Amino acid sequence: MLTNLTRSIAALSCVLLLGLAGCSDSGAEGSTNAAGDGTGSSSATPVGDQSNATGEQTEIQSAPASTRATFTDAVADQTRTVQPNLVAARPGTDRGVATTQPTKLPVSGDSTELIVIAEPISLDLGSIGTGQQAKGTIRLVNTGDKPMRVINCKANCGCTTTNCPKNRELQPGESVEVQVQMRAGAKGGIRQSKRVDFIVEGQPVLRVPVFVDVVAYVEIEPSKIDLQQTTDGRVVIRSLDDQPFRVLSMNPPWIEAFDDEARTEHVLYLPLDDLQAQSRARKIDFTIDHPQSNKVSMTLRRARTTPGNTSRIATARPPAATVDSPLAAAARSGDVAAIGQAIKDGKNLEQGYEDGATLLGIAAGAKQAEVVRVLLEAGAKIEARDQKGRMPLLAAVQTRNSSAEVVRALIAKGADVNTRGTMIGGTPLSWASGPFNNPEIVAALVAGNADVNQADNTGMTPLMWAARFGAPATVKVLLDAGADVTATNKQGQTSLDLARQKRSDAPSVQIIKMLEAQPPSSEKAADDSDS
C-alpha cells in the first residue's frame, strides 16, 4: 500500500512539473510515449493544432532555417501567408496582440530538425472543374541515420489521404508514397489551398500545403439572388465549353424533378414562396453531370431590417442599374440585326451585363464572330474587363471549340495578346494551349506576337499546359515558335516531366517523342543564328 501511495505522489508531481523540469518514469510505471505505444520512452506534451482568428494562415515551426526558407520560396506566390500561429491571449490582454512566444508544433522527442521530409514540399494538383476531385502523391523520405516512425496523417477540410502509413517505421534512406486527393468547391476562378500534416515520432510536425486551381466550365446566372430586389426566381445554368449536361439534383431540394435531356443551357425557376421564407443568406447547390464539372452554386441573400442588427447582411443595397437583357441575349445568340439596331439607337456598348461583361465580351465568349466585328467597327472597347478580370480576348479563348475567327478579329483591332487574367495569371495562349486546347487559336496568338514562354503564377508556360493536357498539335505549334523545353514550373517540372506523368495515353506518348527530340536550348539557339 505504501508503495502504491509513493507511486501516486510521484505521478502527480510529474504532471505538475511537466514542461518545467520534465520527470523520470522511475516513480510511475507503465508511462507511454507520444505515440501511446507503452515503451516508456520520454515525450514532450503535444500542443494542439491551433489556428489564428482568420483560419487562413499556416504554420511551419521548429524546422531548421534552411527548411523554412525553402518552404517560403515555394509558396511565396500564394495568397496565404506562411507564419507561426499565435497562442491564445491571456485573460485581460488584447487578443490581437501576441503576449508570448509562438507555440511549437507537436514534437514526439527532443529533435527540432525535420529528418523525415516531404517530396515535394508543396503539392500542386493542377486544374480541375468545380466539384471535381484531383489526386496527387507525396513521398516521405527518411534522410537520417536511424529508423523513424510515421504515426499518423492529418488533413484539414477538403483534403484527404487515402493510404496513410500509420505506425510505419522508415529505415534510413527509405521512403513511402502517400496518395492525396482534394475536391474542388463549387466556385471557379480560384486557387484552392489546403494542407496535410504528417506526425512523425521524434521530430516536429511535417506540414505540406496542397493547391488546386478550380476552373468554371459551367456558369450559373445569377450567381446571387437578392430578395430585396424584384426577382421571378429565374436561374440559368450554362455550359461554357459547349458540352451538354443534365441537372441531377438541387440542395435544398426545392425542385425535385429535372429534365432528363442533356443540353448546354438549362433554365429553372425557383419557387418564390421558398425563397421568401429564407431569413438569411443561404447557399444553393446544383449537382450536374458535365464531363468537367459536377457542381455549381449560387447564393440567396435576404437583408435584415431588425433594429440593432449586427449581421453581415445588414441593410438592403440600392437597386442595381437596369440591364437591357434582350441585348445580351442578342449578342450571345448572334442576332446581328438587333445589335446593329442598338448601335443606331445609341445604346451604351460598355454597359455591363452578366458578370459585368460588355456586349463585346459576351459575343466573344459565345463565338459570335459577326457580332464581334460589328461591335468592333462601332468602337466597342477591346480592353473592357468583366467581374472575373477578363478582357474579351480571354473570354474568347476560355470556351470549348473557341472561334479562331473571333480571336483574329480582336487581335486585328489591337487586343493585348499577353493580357493576364485574375485566375492564376494565365494568358490567352496558356488557356488556348491547355484547358481549352485549340491549335488554330494558338497559331493565331503566336502570329499576333504572343509570348510563348510567358509563365503564369504557378510557373506553367503554354508548352507545359499543352503537355499536361495531351495536345500534340498544339505542342508542335509552340515548339515551332521557339517554346523553351527546359523551362521548369514552381514544382521543378519541365514539359517533358508533365507529359511523362500521362505516358499511358497515345497523345502523351507522341508529345514525349516530340519533346525528347528537341535539342538543348543552347544548341537550338546556335542553329537559329546559323540559319
Backbone torsions as a table, in degrees:
resi	resn	phi	psi	omega
1	MET	NA	-43.6	178.3
2	LEU	-61.4	-37.4	179.3
3	THR	-63.3	-43.2	179.9
4	ASN	-64.0	-40.2	178.8
5	LEU	-62.8	-41.5	179.0
6	THR	-61.2	-43.7	-179.6
7	ARG	-64.3	-39.3	-179.7
8	SER	-64.3	-42.1	178.9
9	ILE	-64.1	-41.5	-180.0
10	ALA	-64.2	-41.2	179.9
11	ALA	-64.9	-40.9	178.9
12	LEU	-64.1	-40.3	178.2
13	SER	-62.8	-38.5	179.5
14	CYS	-60.7	-43.5	-179.6
15	VAL	-63.8	-42.7	-177.2
16	LEU	-67.9	-33.4	-175.8
17	LEU	-93.9	-3.5	-175.9
18	LEU	-59.4	131.3	179.9
19	GLY	92.2	-17.4	177.8
20	LEU	-97.6	-54.7	-178.3
21	ALA	-129.5	-2.3	-176.4
22	GLY	73.4	179.5	176.7
23	CYS	-155.9	157.4	-179.9
24	SER	-92.6	152.6	178.5
25	ASP	-90.6	12.2	-178.0
26	SER	-69.1	-27.8	-178.7
27	GLY	-92.2	-8.6	-179.6
28	ALA	-138.8	109.4	-176.1
29	GLU	-78.4	157.7	173.7
30	GLY	77.5	14.6	177.3
31	SER	-68.1	152.8	-178.0
32	THR	-117.3	159.7	176.1
33	ASN	-85.2	-174.1	-175.0
34	ALA	-61.4	-29.2	-179.0
35	ALA	-81.5	-10.3	178.6
36	GLY	73.8	33.3	-176.2
37	ASP	-96.0	0.5	174.7
38	GLY	72.8	21.6	-178.7
39	THR	-83.9	-16.2	178.7
40	GLY	84.2	8.0	178.6
41	SER	-75.9	153.5	-177.3
42	SER	-72.8	155.0	179.9
43	SER	-152.3	150.8	174.3
44	ALA	-84.7	153.4	-179.2
45	THR	-75.2	122.7	178.9
46	PRO	-64.9	137.7	174.2
47	VAL	-98.8	135.7	-175.1
48	GLY	-60.6	153.5	178.5
49	ASP	-74.1	94.7	-176.1
50	GLN	-89.1	154.8	176.8
51	SER	-126.3	154.6	-179.0
52	ASN	-82.3	-172.8	-171.3
53	ALA	-63.0	-31.8	-176.3
54	THR	-90.0	-19.8	-178.3
55	GLY	69.2	14.0	-174.4
56	GLU	-107.4	-5.7	-173.4
57	GLN	-106.1	148.8	178.2
58	THR	-107.0	167.2	-177.6
59	GLU	-129.5	140.4	173.8
60	ILE	-127.8	103.4	-172.0
61	GLN	-116.7	153.0	168.6
62	SER	64.8	2.6	178.6
63	ALA	-83.6	156.6	176.8
64	PRO	-59.2	155.6	-178.5
65	ALA	-57.9	-38.1	-178.8
66	SER	-64.6	-39.0	178.8
67	THR	-65.4	-44.6	-179.9
68	ARG	-62.9	-40.0	-179.7
69	ALA	-64.1	-42.3	179.5
70	THR	-62.6	-43.3	179.5
71	PHE	-61.4	-45.0	-178.0
72	THR	-62.5	-40.5	178.5
73	ASP	-61.7	-36.8	-174.4
74	ALA	-70.3	-27.7	-176.6
75	VAL	-121.6	21.4	-176.3
76	ALA	-63.5	-23.4	-176.9
77	ASP	-86.9	-2.5	-178.3
78	GLN	-83.6	159.2	-179.3
79	THR	-76.8	-19.1	-179.9
80	ARG	-81.1	138.2	-177.1
81	THR	-92.5	132.9	178.2
82	VAL	-92.9	110.8	177.8
83	GLN	-159.2	160.4	-178.9
84	PRO	-66.6	149.6	171.6
85	ASN	-72.4	153.3	177.7
86	LEU	-97.0	143.8	178.0
87	VAL	-71.1	158.3	178.9
88	ALA	-62.8	143.3	-178.7
89	ALA	-69.9	147.3	177.1
90	ARG	-74.6	159.6	178.8
91	PRO	-54.3	135.0	177.3
92	GLY	86.5	4.8	179.8
93	THR	-114.0	163.4	179.0
94	ASP	-77.3	123.7	-178.2
95	ARG	-67.4	-15.5	179.8
96	GLY	-83.7	-2.6	-177.9
97	VAL	-122.5	131.8	178.3
98	ALA	-75.0	125.3	-178.8
99	THR	-103.2	-8.2	178.1
100	THR	-137.1	176.6	177.8
101	GLN	-70.2	151.0	177.6
102	PRO	-58.6	144.1	179.3
103	THR	-74.5	156.1	176.6
104	LYS	-89.4	152.1	172.8
105	LEU	-69.7	161.3	-177.9
106	PRO	-56.8	135.3	177.2
107	VAL	-128.3	129.8	-177.8
108	SER	-95.9	16.1	179.4
109	GLY	-169.1	-163.7	-175.6
110	ASP	-88.7	-12.4	-173.9
111	SER	-71.8	139.3	173.1
112	THR	-109.4	5.9	-179.7
113	GLU	-97.2	149.2	173.0
114	LEU	-86.8	103.7	-179.4
115	ILE	-89.3	-45.8	171.5
116	VAL	-87.8	118.6	-177.0
117	ILE	-112.1	167.5	-179.9
118	ALA	-110.9	139.6	174.2
119	GLU	-127.1	114.7	0.9
120	PRO	-80.3	170.3	179.6
121	ILE	-77.4	-16.6	169.3
122	SER	-145.0	141.9	-172.3
123	LEU	-108.9	118.6	176.8
124	ASP	-102.2	115.6	-176.7
125	LEU	-90.7	6.7	175.6
126	GLY	82.7	-147.1	-175.6
127	SER	-116.9	135.9	175.7
128	ILE	-141.1	162.6	178.6
129	GLY	-78.4	163.6	-179.9
130	THR	-58.0	135.9	179.1
131	GLY	78.1	-5.8	-179.0
132	GLN	-84.1	169.8	-178.6
133	GLN	-118.9	133.3	177.6
134	ALA	-111.8	149.6	-177.9
135	LYS	-129.2	150.5	178.3
136	GLY	-156.8	-179.5	-175.8
137	THR	-131.3	135.1	172.2
138	ILE	-115.5	130.7	179.8
139	ARG	-104.2	125.6	175.7
140	LEU	-95.3	127.8	-175.0
141	VAL	-125.0	128.6	174.2
142	ASN	-85.5	107.3	-178.2
143	THR	-94.2	2.7	-176.8
144	GLY	-91.2	-168.1	-177.9
145	ASP	-113.4	15.9	177.7
146	LYS	-142.5	158.6	179.0
147	PRO	-62.5	143.7	177.6
148	MET	-128.9	139.0	-175.8
149	ARG	-108.4	125.3	174.7
150	VAL	-82.9	115.5	-176.0
151	ILE	-83.3	-47.4	-174.6
152	ASN	-162.8	167.2	174.5
153	CYS	-126.2	132.8	-180.0
154	LYS	-128.5	128.7	179.5
155	ALA	-117.1	141.3	176.9
156	ASN	-81.2	177.2	-170.9
157	CYS	-51.2	132.4	174.6
158	GLY	93.9	-7.6	-177.5
159	CYS	-134.7	132.0	-177.3
160	THR	-136.1	154.6	172.1
161	THR	-104.4	143.4	-174.7
162	THR	-103.9	-16.0	-177.6
163	ASN	-143.3	52.4	-178.2
164	CYS	-58.4	126.4	-179.4
165	PRO	-80.2	65.1	-176.4
166	LYS	-60.8	133.0	178.4
167	ASN	59.1	25.2	177.6
168	ARG	-84.6	128.1	178.7
169	GLU	-95.3	122.0	-180.0
170	LEU	-98.8	124.6	176.2
171	GLN	-76.4	160.3	178.6
172	PRO	-52.1	127.8	-179.1
173	GLY	83.5	-9.8	-178.2
174	GLU	-80.6	152.6	178.8
175	SER	-137.1	162.5	177.3
176	VAL	-144.2	142.1	179.9
177	GLU	-97.0	137.2	179.2
178	VAL	-119.5	125.5	178.9
179	GLN	-83.0	133.4	-178.6
180	VAL	-125.0	138.9	177.3
181	GLN	-135.9	147.1	-179.9
182	MET	-136.4	135.5	177.0
183	ARG	-99.0	130.4	-179.8
184	ALA	-73.8	150.9	175.3
185	GLY	-75.6	-172.3	-175.4
186	ALA	-92.6	2.1	-178.9
187	LYS	-110.2	126.5	179.1
188	GLY	-88.2	170.8	176.6
189	GLY	78.6	22.5	179.3
190	ILE	-129.2	159.5	173.0
191	ARG	-104.7	108.5	-175.1
192	GLN	-86.4	132.1	-177.5
193	SER	-129.2	133.1	176.7
194	LYS	-134.3	-163.8	178.9
195	ARG	-156.6	159.4	172.4
196	VAL	-127.7	129.3	177.6
197	ASP	-105.3	131.7	176.3
198	PHE	-109.0	120.4	179.5
199	ILE	-92.8	112.6	-178.1
200	VAL	-119.0	128.1	-178.3
201	GLU	-62.7	129.2	174.8
202	GLY	91.9	8.2	178.0
203	GLN	-152.5	165.7	177.0
204	PRO	-62.6	162.1	176.7
205	VAL	-61.1	135.0	178.6
206	LEU	-96.1	112.7	-174.7
207	ARG	-108.3	127.4	-178.3
208	VAL	-120.1	113.9	175.1
209	PRO	-69.1	145.1	179.1
210	VAL	-127.5	130.1	-175.8
211	PHE	-125.3	151.2	171.7
212	VAL	-149.8	140.2	176.7
213	ASP	-93.4	123.3	-176.3
214	VAL	-95.9	121.0	-178.0
215	VAL	-106.3	134.0	178.3
216	ALA	-90.4	105.0	174.3
217	TYR	-90.1	-13.7	179.5
218	VAL	-133.3	136.9	178.1
219	GLU	-116.2	156.0	177.3
220	ILE	-123.3	135.0	-176.2
221	GLU	-132.7	121.5	0.9
222	PRO	-79.7	159.4	176.7
223	SER	-82.2	-17.4	177.2
224	LYS	-139.2	140.5	173.3
225	ILE	-117.0	121.3	178.3
226	ASP	-102.9	113.2	-174.8
227	LEU	-73.6	-4.3	172.9
228	GLN	-80.1	-9.5	177.6
229	GLN	-111.6	160.1	-178.7
230	THR	-66.6	131.4	177.5
231	THR	-145.1	144.6	174.9
232	ASP	-103.0	7.3	178.9
233	GLY	79.0	9.7	-176.9
234	ARG	-74.8	131.3	178.9
235	VAL	-132.5	133.9	178.0
236	VAL	-117.2	126.6	175.4
237	ILE	-111.1	118.6	-167.8
238	ARG	-128.2	136.0	175.9
239	SER	-76.1	134.1	178.3
240	LEU	-92.5	-9.9	-178.5
241	ASP	-120.6	17.9	176.3
242	ASP	63.9	19.3	175.0
243	GLN	-90.8	121.7	179.7
244	PRO	-67.4	151.2	-179.5
245	PHE	-153.3	167.8	176.1
246	ARG	-115.5	150.9	170.5
247	VAL	-92.5	122.2	-173.3
248	LEU	-96.6	-39.8	-177.1
249	SER	-160.1	172.5	-178.4
250	MET	-141.0	143.7	176.3
251	ASN	-135.0	117.3	3.1
252	PRO	-65.9	153.5	-173.2
253	PRO	-78.9	58.3	179.1
254	TRP	-70.2	-29.5	173.4
255	ILE	-115.6	123.8	-174.3
256	GLU	-101.3	-23.2	-177.7
257	ALA	-124.4	135.0	-179.5
258	PHE	-127.0	158.5	178.5
259	ASP	-63.6	134.1	179.9
260	ASP	-78.6	-9.9	-176.9
261	GLU	-76.0	133.1	176.2
262	ALA	-82.6	123.8	-179.5
263	ARG	-137.0	166.4	177.8
264	THR	-83.4	-12.2	-179.9
265	GLU	-147.4	132.2	177.8
266	HIS	-122.7	129.9	177.1
267	VAL	-107.5	122.6	-178.6
268	LEU	-123.0	157.8	176.0
269	TYR	-126.1	115.4	179.0
270	LEU	-76.1	142.8	-179.3
271	PRO	-68.5	123.0	-174.9
272	LEU	-64.4	-33.3	179.6
273	ASP	-61.8	-40.6	179.0
274	ASP	-69.1	-37.3	179.6
275	LEU	-64.3	-46.5	-176.4
276	GLN	-68.2	-22.0	-179.1
277	ALA	-74.9	-12.8	-178.8
278	GLN	-78.0	136.1	-177.3
279	SER	-105.8	-4.0	-179.2
280	ARG	-155.2	179.7	-178.7
281	ALA	-60.6	144.7	179.2
282	ARG	-147.8	139.7	177.5
283	LYS	-90.9	135.8	178.9
284	ILE	-118.0	122.3	-177.7
285	ASP	-109.5	140.7	173.3
286	PHE	-120.6	127.3	175.4
287	THR	-92.0	129.0	-177.1
288	ILE	-129.2	169.2	179.5
289	ASP	-118.3	36.2	175.0
290	HIS	-62.6	142.3	-177.8
291	PRO	-56.9	-29.9	-176.6
292	GLN	-110.4	0.6	-175.2
293	SER	-157.3	140.6	179.7
294	ASN	-127.1	14.1	-179.7
295	LYS	-158.0	136.8	170.7
296	VAL	-135.2	152.0	-176.3
297	SER	-136.2	156.5	173.5
298	MET	-139.0	167.7	-178.1
299	THR	-120.9	135.0	175.3
300	LEU	-102.6	125.9	-178.4
301	ARG	-119.6	134.0	176.2
302	ARG	-132.5	117.0	-176.5
303	ALA	-74.2	139.6	175.5
304	ARG	-92.7	143.0	178.7
305	THR	-121.2	11.6	-179.9
306	THR	-65.3	131.3	178.4
307	PRO	-56.9	138.7	178.7
308	GLY	79.7	6.5	179.8
309	ASN	-61.0	133.8	180.0
310	THR	-120.6	11.6	179.8
311	SER	-72.7	165.5	179.8
312	ARG	-68.0	-23.1	176.8
313	ILE	-94.4	81.8	-167.0
314	ALA	-88.2	-58.1	-176.2
315	THR	-136.8	159.4	179.5
316	ALA	-68.1	139.5	176.8
317	ARG	-81.5	158.4	176.9
318	PRO	-59.3	147.6	179.8
319	PRO	-57.0	141.7	179.7
320	ALA	-69.1	155.8	178.3
321	ALA	-62.2	144.4	-179.9
322	THR	-64.1	129.7	-178.3
323	VAL	-111.2	128.1	-179.0
324	ASP	-80.5	78.7	-174.3
325	SER	-60.8	-31.2	176.6
326	PRO	-57.5	-33.4	177.6
327	LEU	-67.0	-40.7	177.5
328	ALA	-61.7	-41.1	178.0
329	ALA	-64.1	-37.3	179.3
330	ALA	-65.7	-40.8	179.0
331	ALA	-65.3	-38.0	-178.5
332	ARG	-72.4	-34.9	-176.0
333	SER	-89.6	-10.4	179.7
334	GLY	86.9	25.7	-179.8
335	ASP	-79.4	86.7	-176.6
336	VAL	-63.4	-37.4	-178.6
337	ALA	-62.2	-44.5	-179.3
338	ALA	-65.8	-39.4	179.1
339	ILE	-67.7	-41.6	179.0
340	GLY	-62.0	-40.6	178.9
341	GLN	-66.1	-37.4	178.4
342	ALA	-63.4	-38.4	178.2
343	ILE	-65.8	-42.8	178.0
344	LYS	-62.3	-35.6	-178.5
345	ASP	-79.7	0.3	178.0
346	GLY	75.8	25.1	178.5
347	LYS	-62.4	149.2	178.9
348	ASN	-72.4	110.8	-178.7
349	LEU	-74.5	-13.6	-177.5
350	GLU	-101.3	11.8	175.6
351	GLN	-62.1	135.6	177.6
352	GLY	-86.7	134.0	179.0
353	TYR	-112.6	-134.1	-178.5
354	GLU	-60.7	131.6	-177.3
355	ASP	57.0	23.3	176.9
356	GLY	78.0	4.8	-178.4
357	ALA	-73.5	141.0	174.9
358	THR	-81.0	174.6	178.3
359	LEU	-57.8	-37.9	179.3
360	LEU	-65.3	-42.3	178.5
361	GLY	-64.0	-40.4	178.7
362	ILE	-64.6	-46.6	-179.4
363	ALA	-64.7	-38.4	179.3
364	ALA	-64.4	-43.4	179.2
365	GLY	-69.4	-25.5	179.9
366	ALA	-92.2	3.8	176.6
367	LYS	63.7	36.1	179.4
368	GLN	-97.3	85.8	-173.2
369	ALA	-62.2	-40.9	-176.7
370	GLU	-67.8	-41.5	177.4
371	VAL	-63.7	-40.2	178.2
372	VAL	-59.4	-45.6	-179.4
373	ARG	-63.2	-42.6	-179.8
374	VAL	-62.8	-43.8	-179.1
375	LEU	-67.8	-39.6	178.3
376	LEU	-63.9	-41.3	178.2
377	GLU	-65.1	-27.5	-179.9
378	ALA	-84.9	-1.3	176.5
379	GLY	95.2	17.0	177.7
380	ALA	-61.0	141.5	-174.9
381	LYS	-78.3	126.3	-178.8
382	ILE	-82.1	-11.8	-178.5
383	GLU	-100.4	3.2	-179.5
384	ALA	-64.6	131.5	-178.7
385	ARG	-105.9	146.8	174.6
386	ASP	-89.8	-174.4	-177.6
387	GLN	-68.0	-14.9	176.2
388	LYS	-90.5	2.9	179.5
389	GLY	79.7	17.3	-176.1
390	ARG	-99.4	130.5	166.7
391	MET	-78.0	164.5	180.0
392	PRO	-53.4	-33.5	-179.8
393	LEU	-65.4	-40.7	176.8
394	LEU	-65.6	-40.6	178.1
395	ALA	-62.3	-33.7	-178.0
396	ALA	-68.6	-32.2	-177.1
397	VAL	-93.2	-16.0	-178.3
398	GLN	-91.3	53.6	176.1
399	THR	-153.8	145.1	-177.8
400	ARG	-64.6	141.7	-178.7
401	ASN	54.0	46.3	-177.9
402	SER	-55.7	160.9	-176.9
403	SER	-94.7	114.2	176.4
404	ALA	-65.8	-29.0	179.1
405	GLU	-64.6	-41.4	177.5
406	VAL	-64.4	-45.0	-179.2
407	VAL	-60.9	-45.0	179.9
408	ARG	-64.5	-37.5	178.9
409	ALA	-64.2	-41.3	179.1
410	LEU	-67.5	-41.8	179.6
411	ILE	-64.5	-39.8	-179.6
412	ALA	-61.6	-27.3	179.2
413	LYS	-92.4	7.3	174.4
414	GLY	97.4	18.0	178.2
415	ALA	-60.7	140.5	-179.1
416	ASP	-74.3	107.8	-176.6
417	VAL	-73.1	-13.9	-179.7
418	ASN	-109.1	18.7	178.2
419	THR	-63.3	147.2	-179.6
420	ARG	-109.6	141.0	174.4
421	GLY	-87.5	168.9	179.4
422	THR	-76.6	-20.3	178.7
423	MET	-87.2	108.5	179.6
424	ILE	55.5	12.5	176.2
425	GLY	67.1	28.5	-178.0
426	GLY	-76.3	143.7	177.4
427	THR	-93.2	167.2	175.6
428	PRO	-54.8	-37.1	-178.8
429	LEU	-67.3	-38.4	178.2
430	SER	-61.7	-47.5	-178.5
431	TRP	-66.4	-40.0	-179.6
432	ALA	-70.8	-23.4	-178.7
433	SER	-84.6	-27.7	-173.5
434	GLY	-116.2	-94.5	-172.5
435	PRO	-54.4	-36.2	-179.2
436	PHE	-118.9	54.6	-171.8
437	ASN	-50.2	125.8	177.8
438	ASN	-153.0	97.7	-176.3
439	PRO	-57.9	-34.5	-179.0
440	GLU	-66.2	-41.1	178.4
441	ILE	-69.8	-38.3	176.4
442	VAL	-57.7	-44.3	179.3
443	ALA	-63.9	-39.5	179.3
444	ALA	-65.1	-40.2	179.1
445	LEU	-68.1	-42.0	177.7
446	VAL	-61.4	-43.1	178.1
447	ALA	-63.8	-25.5	177.9
448	GLY	-89.1	15.7	176.9
449	ASN	72.3	32.4	172.9
450	ALA	-68.7	142.3	-179.6
451	ASP	-76.8	110.9	-175.7
452	VAL	-73.0	-13.8	-178.0
453	ASN	-112.7	12.7	179.6
454	GLN	-74.2	120.9	-178.0
455	ALA	-91.1	152.2	175.5
456	ASP	-89.5	-168.1	-175.5
457	ASN	-66.2	-18.0	178.9
458	THR	-94.7	1.2	-178.3
459	GLY	84.8	5.1	-178.5
460	MET	-84.2	129.7	175.6
461	THR	-94.8	166.4	177.5
462	PRO	-54.8	-38.2	179.5
463	LEU	-63.9	-39.1	178.6
464	MET	-64.1	-42.2	178.4
465	TRP	-63.0	-42.0	179.7
466	ALA	-64.4	-38.3	178.8
467	ALA	-67.6	-40.6	-179.3
468	ARG	-66.0	-39.2	-176.6
469	PHE	-90.9	2.8	174.8
470	GLY	66.4	59.9	-177.4
471	ALA	-122.1	84.1	-175.9
472	PRO	-58.3	-42.8	-177.6
473	ALA	-62.6	-40.7	178.3
474	THR	-67.8	-40.7	177.3
475	VAL	-57.5	-42.2	-179.8
476	LYS	-63.1	-43.4	179.2
477	VAL	-60.2	-43.5	-177.6
478	LEU	-68.9	-40.7	178.2
479	LEU	-63.7	-42.6	178.8
480	ASP	-63.6	-25.2	-179.4
481	ALA	-89.4	2.6	176.3
482	GLY	94.7	23.6	178.6
483	ALA	-61.8	139.0	-176.5
484	ASP	-82.2	114.4	-178.9
485	VAL	-79.3	-13.9	-177.7
486	THR	-93.3	-7.2	-179.4
487	ALA	-63.1	146.5	179.7
488	THR	-123.2	149.1	175.5
489	ASN	-85.0	-172.2	-175.3
490	LYS	-75.7	-4.1	171.5
491	GLN	-98.2	4.0	179.8
492	GLY	78.2	17.0	-177.7
493	GLN	-97.4	139.1	173.5
494	THR	-92.9	174.7	176.2
495	SER	-60.2	-38.1	179.3
496	LEU	-65.2	-40.1	177.6
497	ASP	-59.9	-43.2	-178.7
498	LEU	-66.9	-38.0	178.2
499	ALA	-66.6	-38.2	-179.1
500	ARG	-68.1	-21.8	176.5
501	GLN	-66.4	-20.1	-179.5
502	LYS	-119.7	35.3	-172.2
503	ARG	-63.6	-12.0	-175.5
504	SER	-76.1	-21.0	-178.0
505	ASP	-99.4	153.4	-172.9
506	ALA	-60.2	-45.4	179.3
507	PRO	-58.6	-39.8	-179.5
508	SER	-67.7	-37.0	175.7
509	VAL	-60.2	-42.4	178.4
510	GLN	-63.6	-41.8	179.8
511	ILE	-64.9	-41.5	179.6
512	ILE	-58.4	-44.3	179.5
513	LYS	-63.2	-40.3	180.0
514	MET	-64.6	-43.1	-177.9
515	LEU	-72.1	-38.1	179.3
516	GLU	-66.4	-25.8	-179.3
517	ALA	-80.6	-8.2	-178.1
518	GLN	-77.4	134.7	176.5
519	PRO	-73.0	159.8	174.8
520	PRO	-56.1	157.0	-175.2
521	SER	-56.7	-38.3	-177.6
522	SER	-65.4	-41.1	179.5
523	GLU	-68.4	-39.5	-179.5
524	LYS	-65.1	-40.3	178.6
525	ALA	-63.0	-39.2	179.4
526	ALA	-65.6	-41.7	178.7
527	ASP	-62.6	-41.2	179.7
528	ASP	-63.7	-39.5	-179.0
529	SER	-69.8	-34.9	178.7
530	ASP	-66.6	-36.4	-178.8
531	SER	-74.0	NA	NA
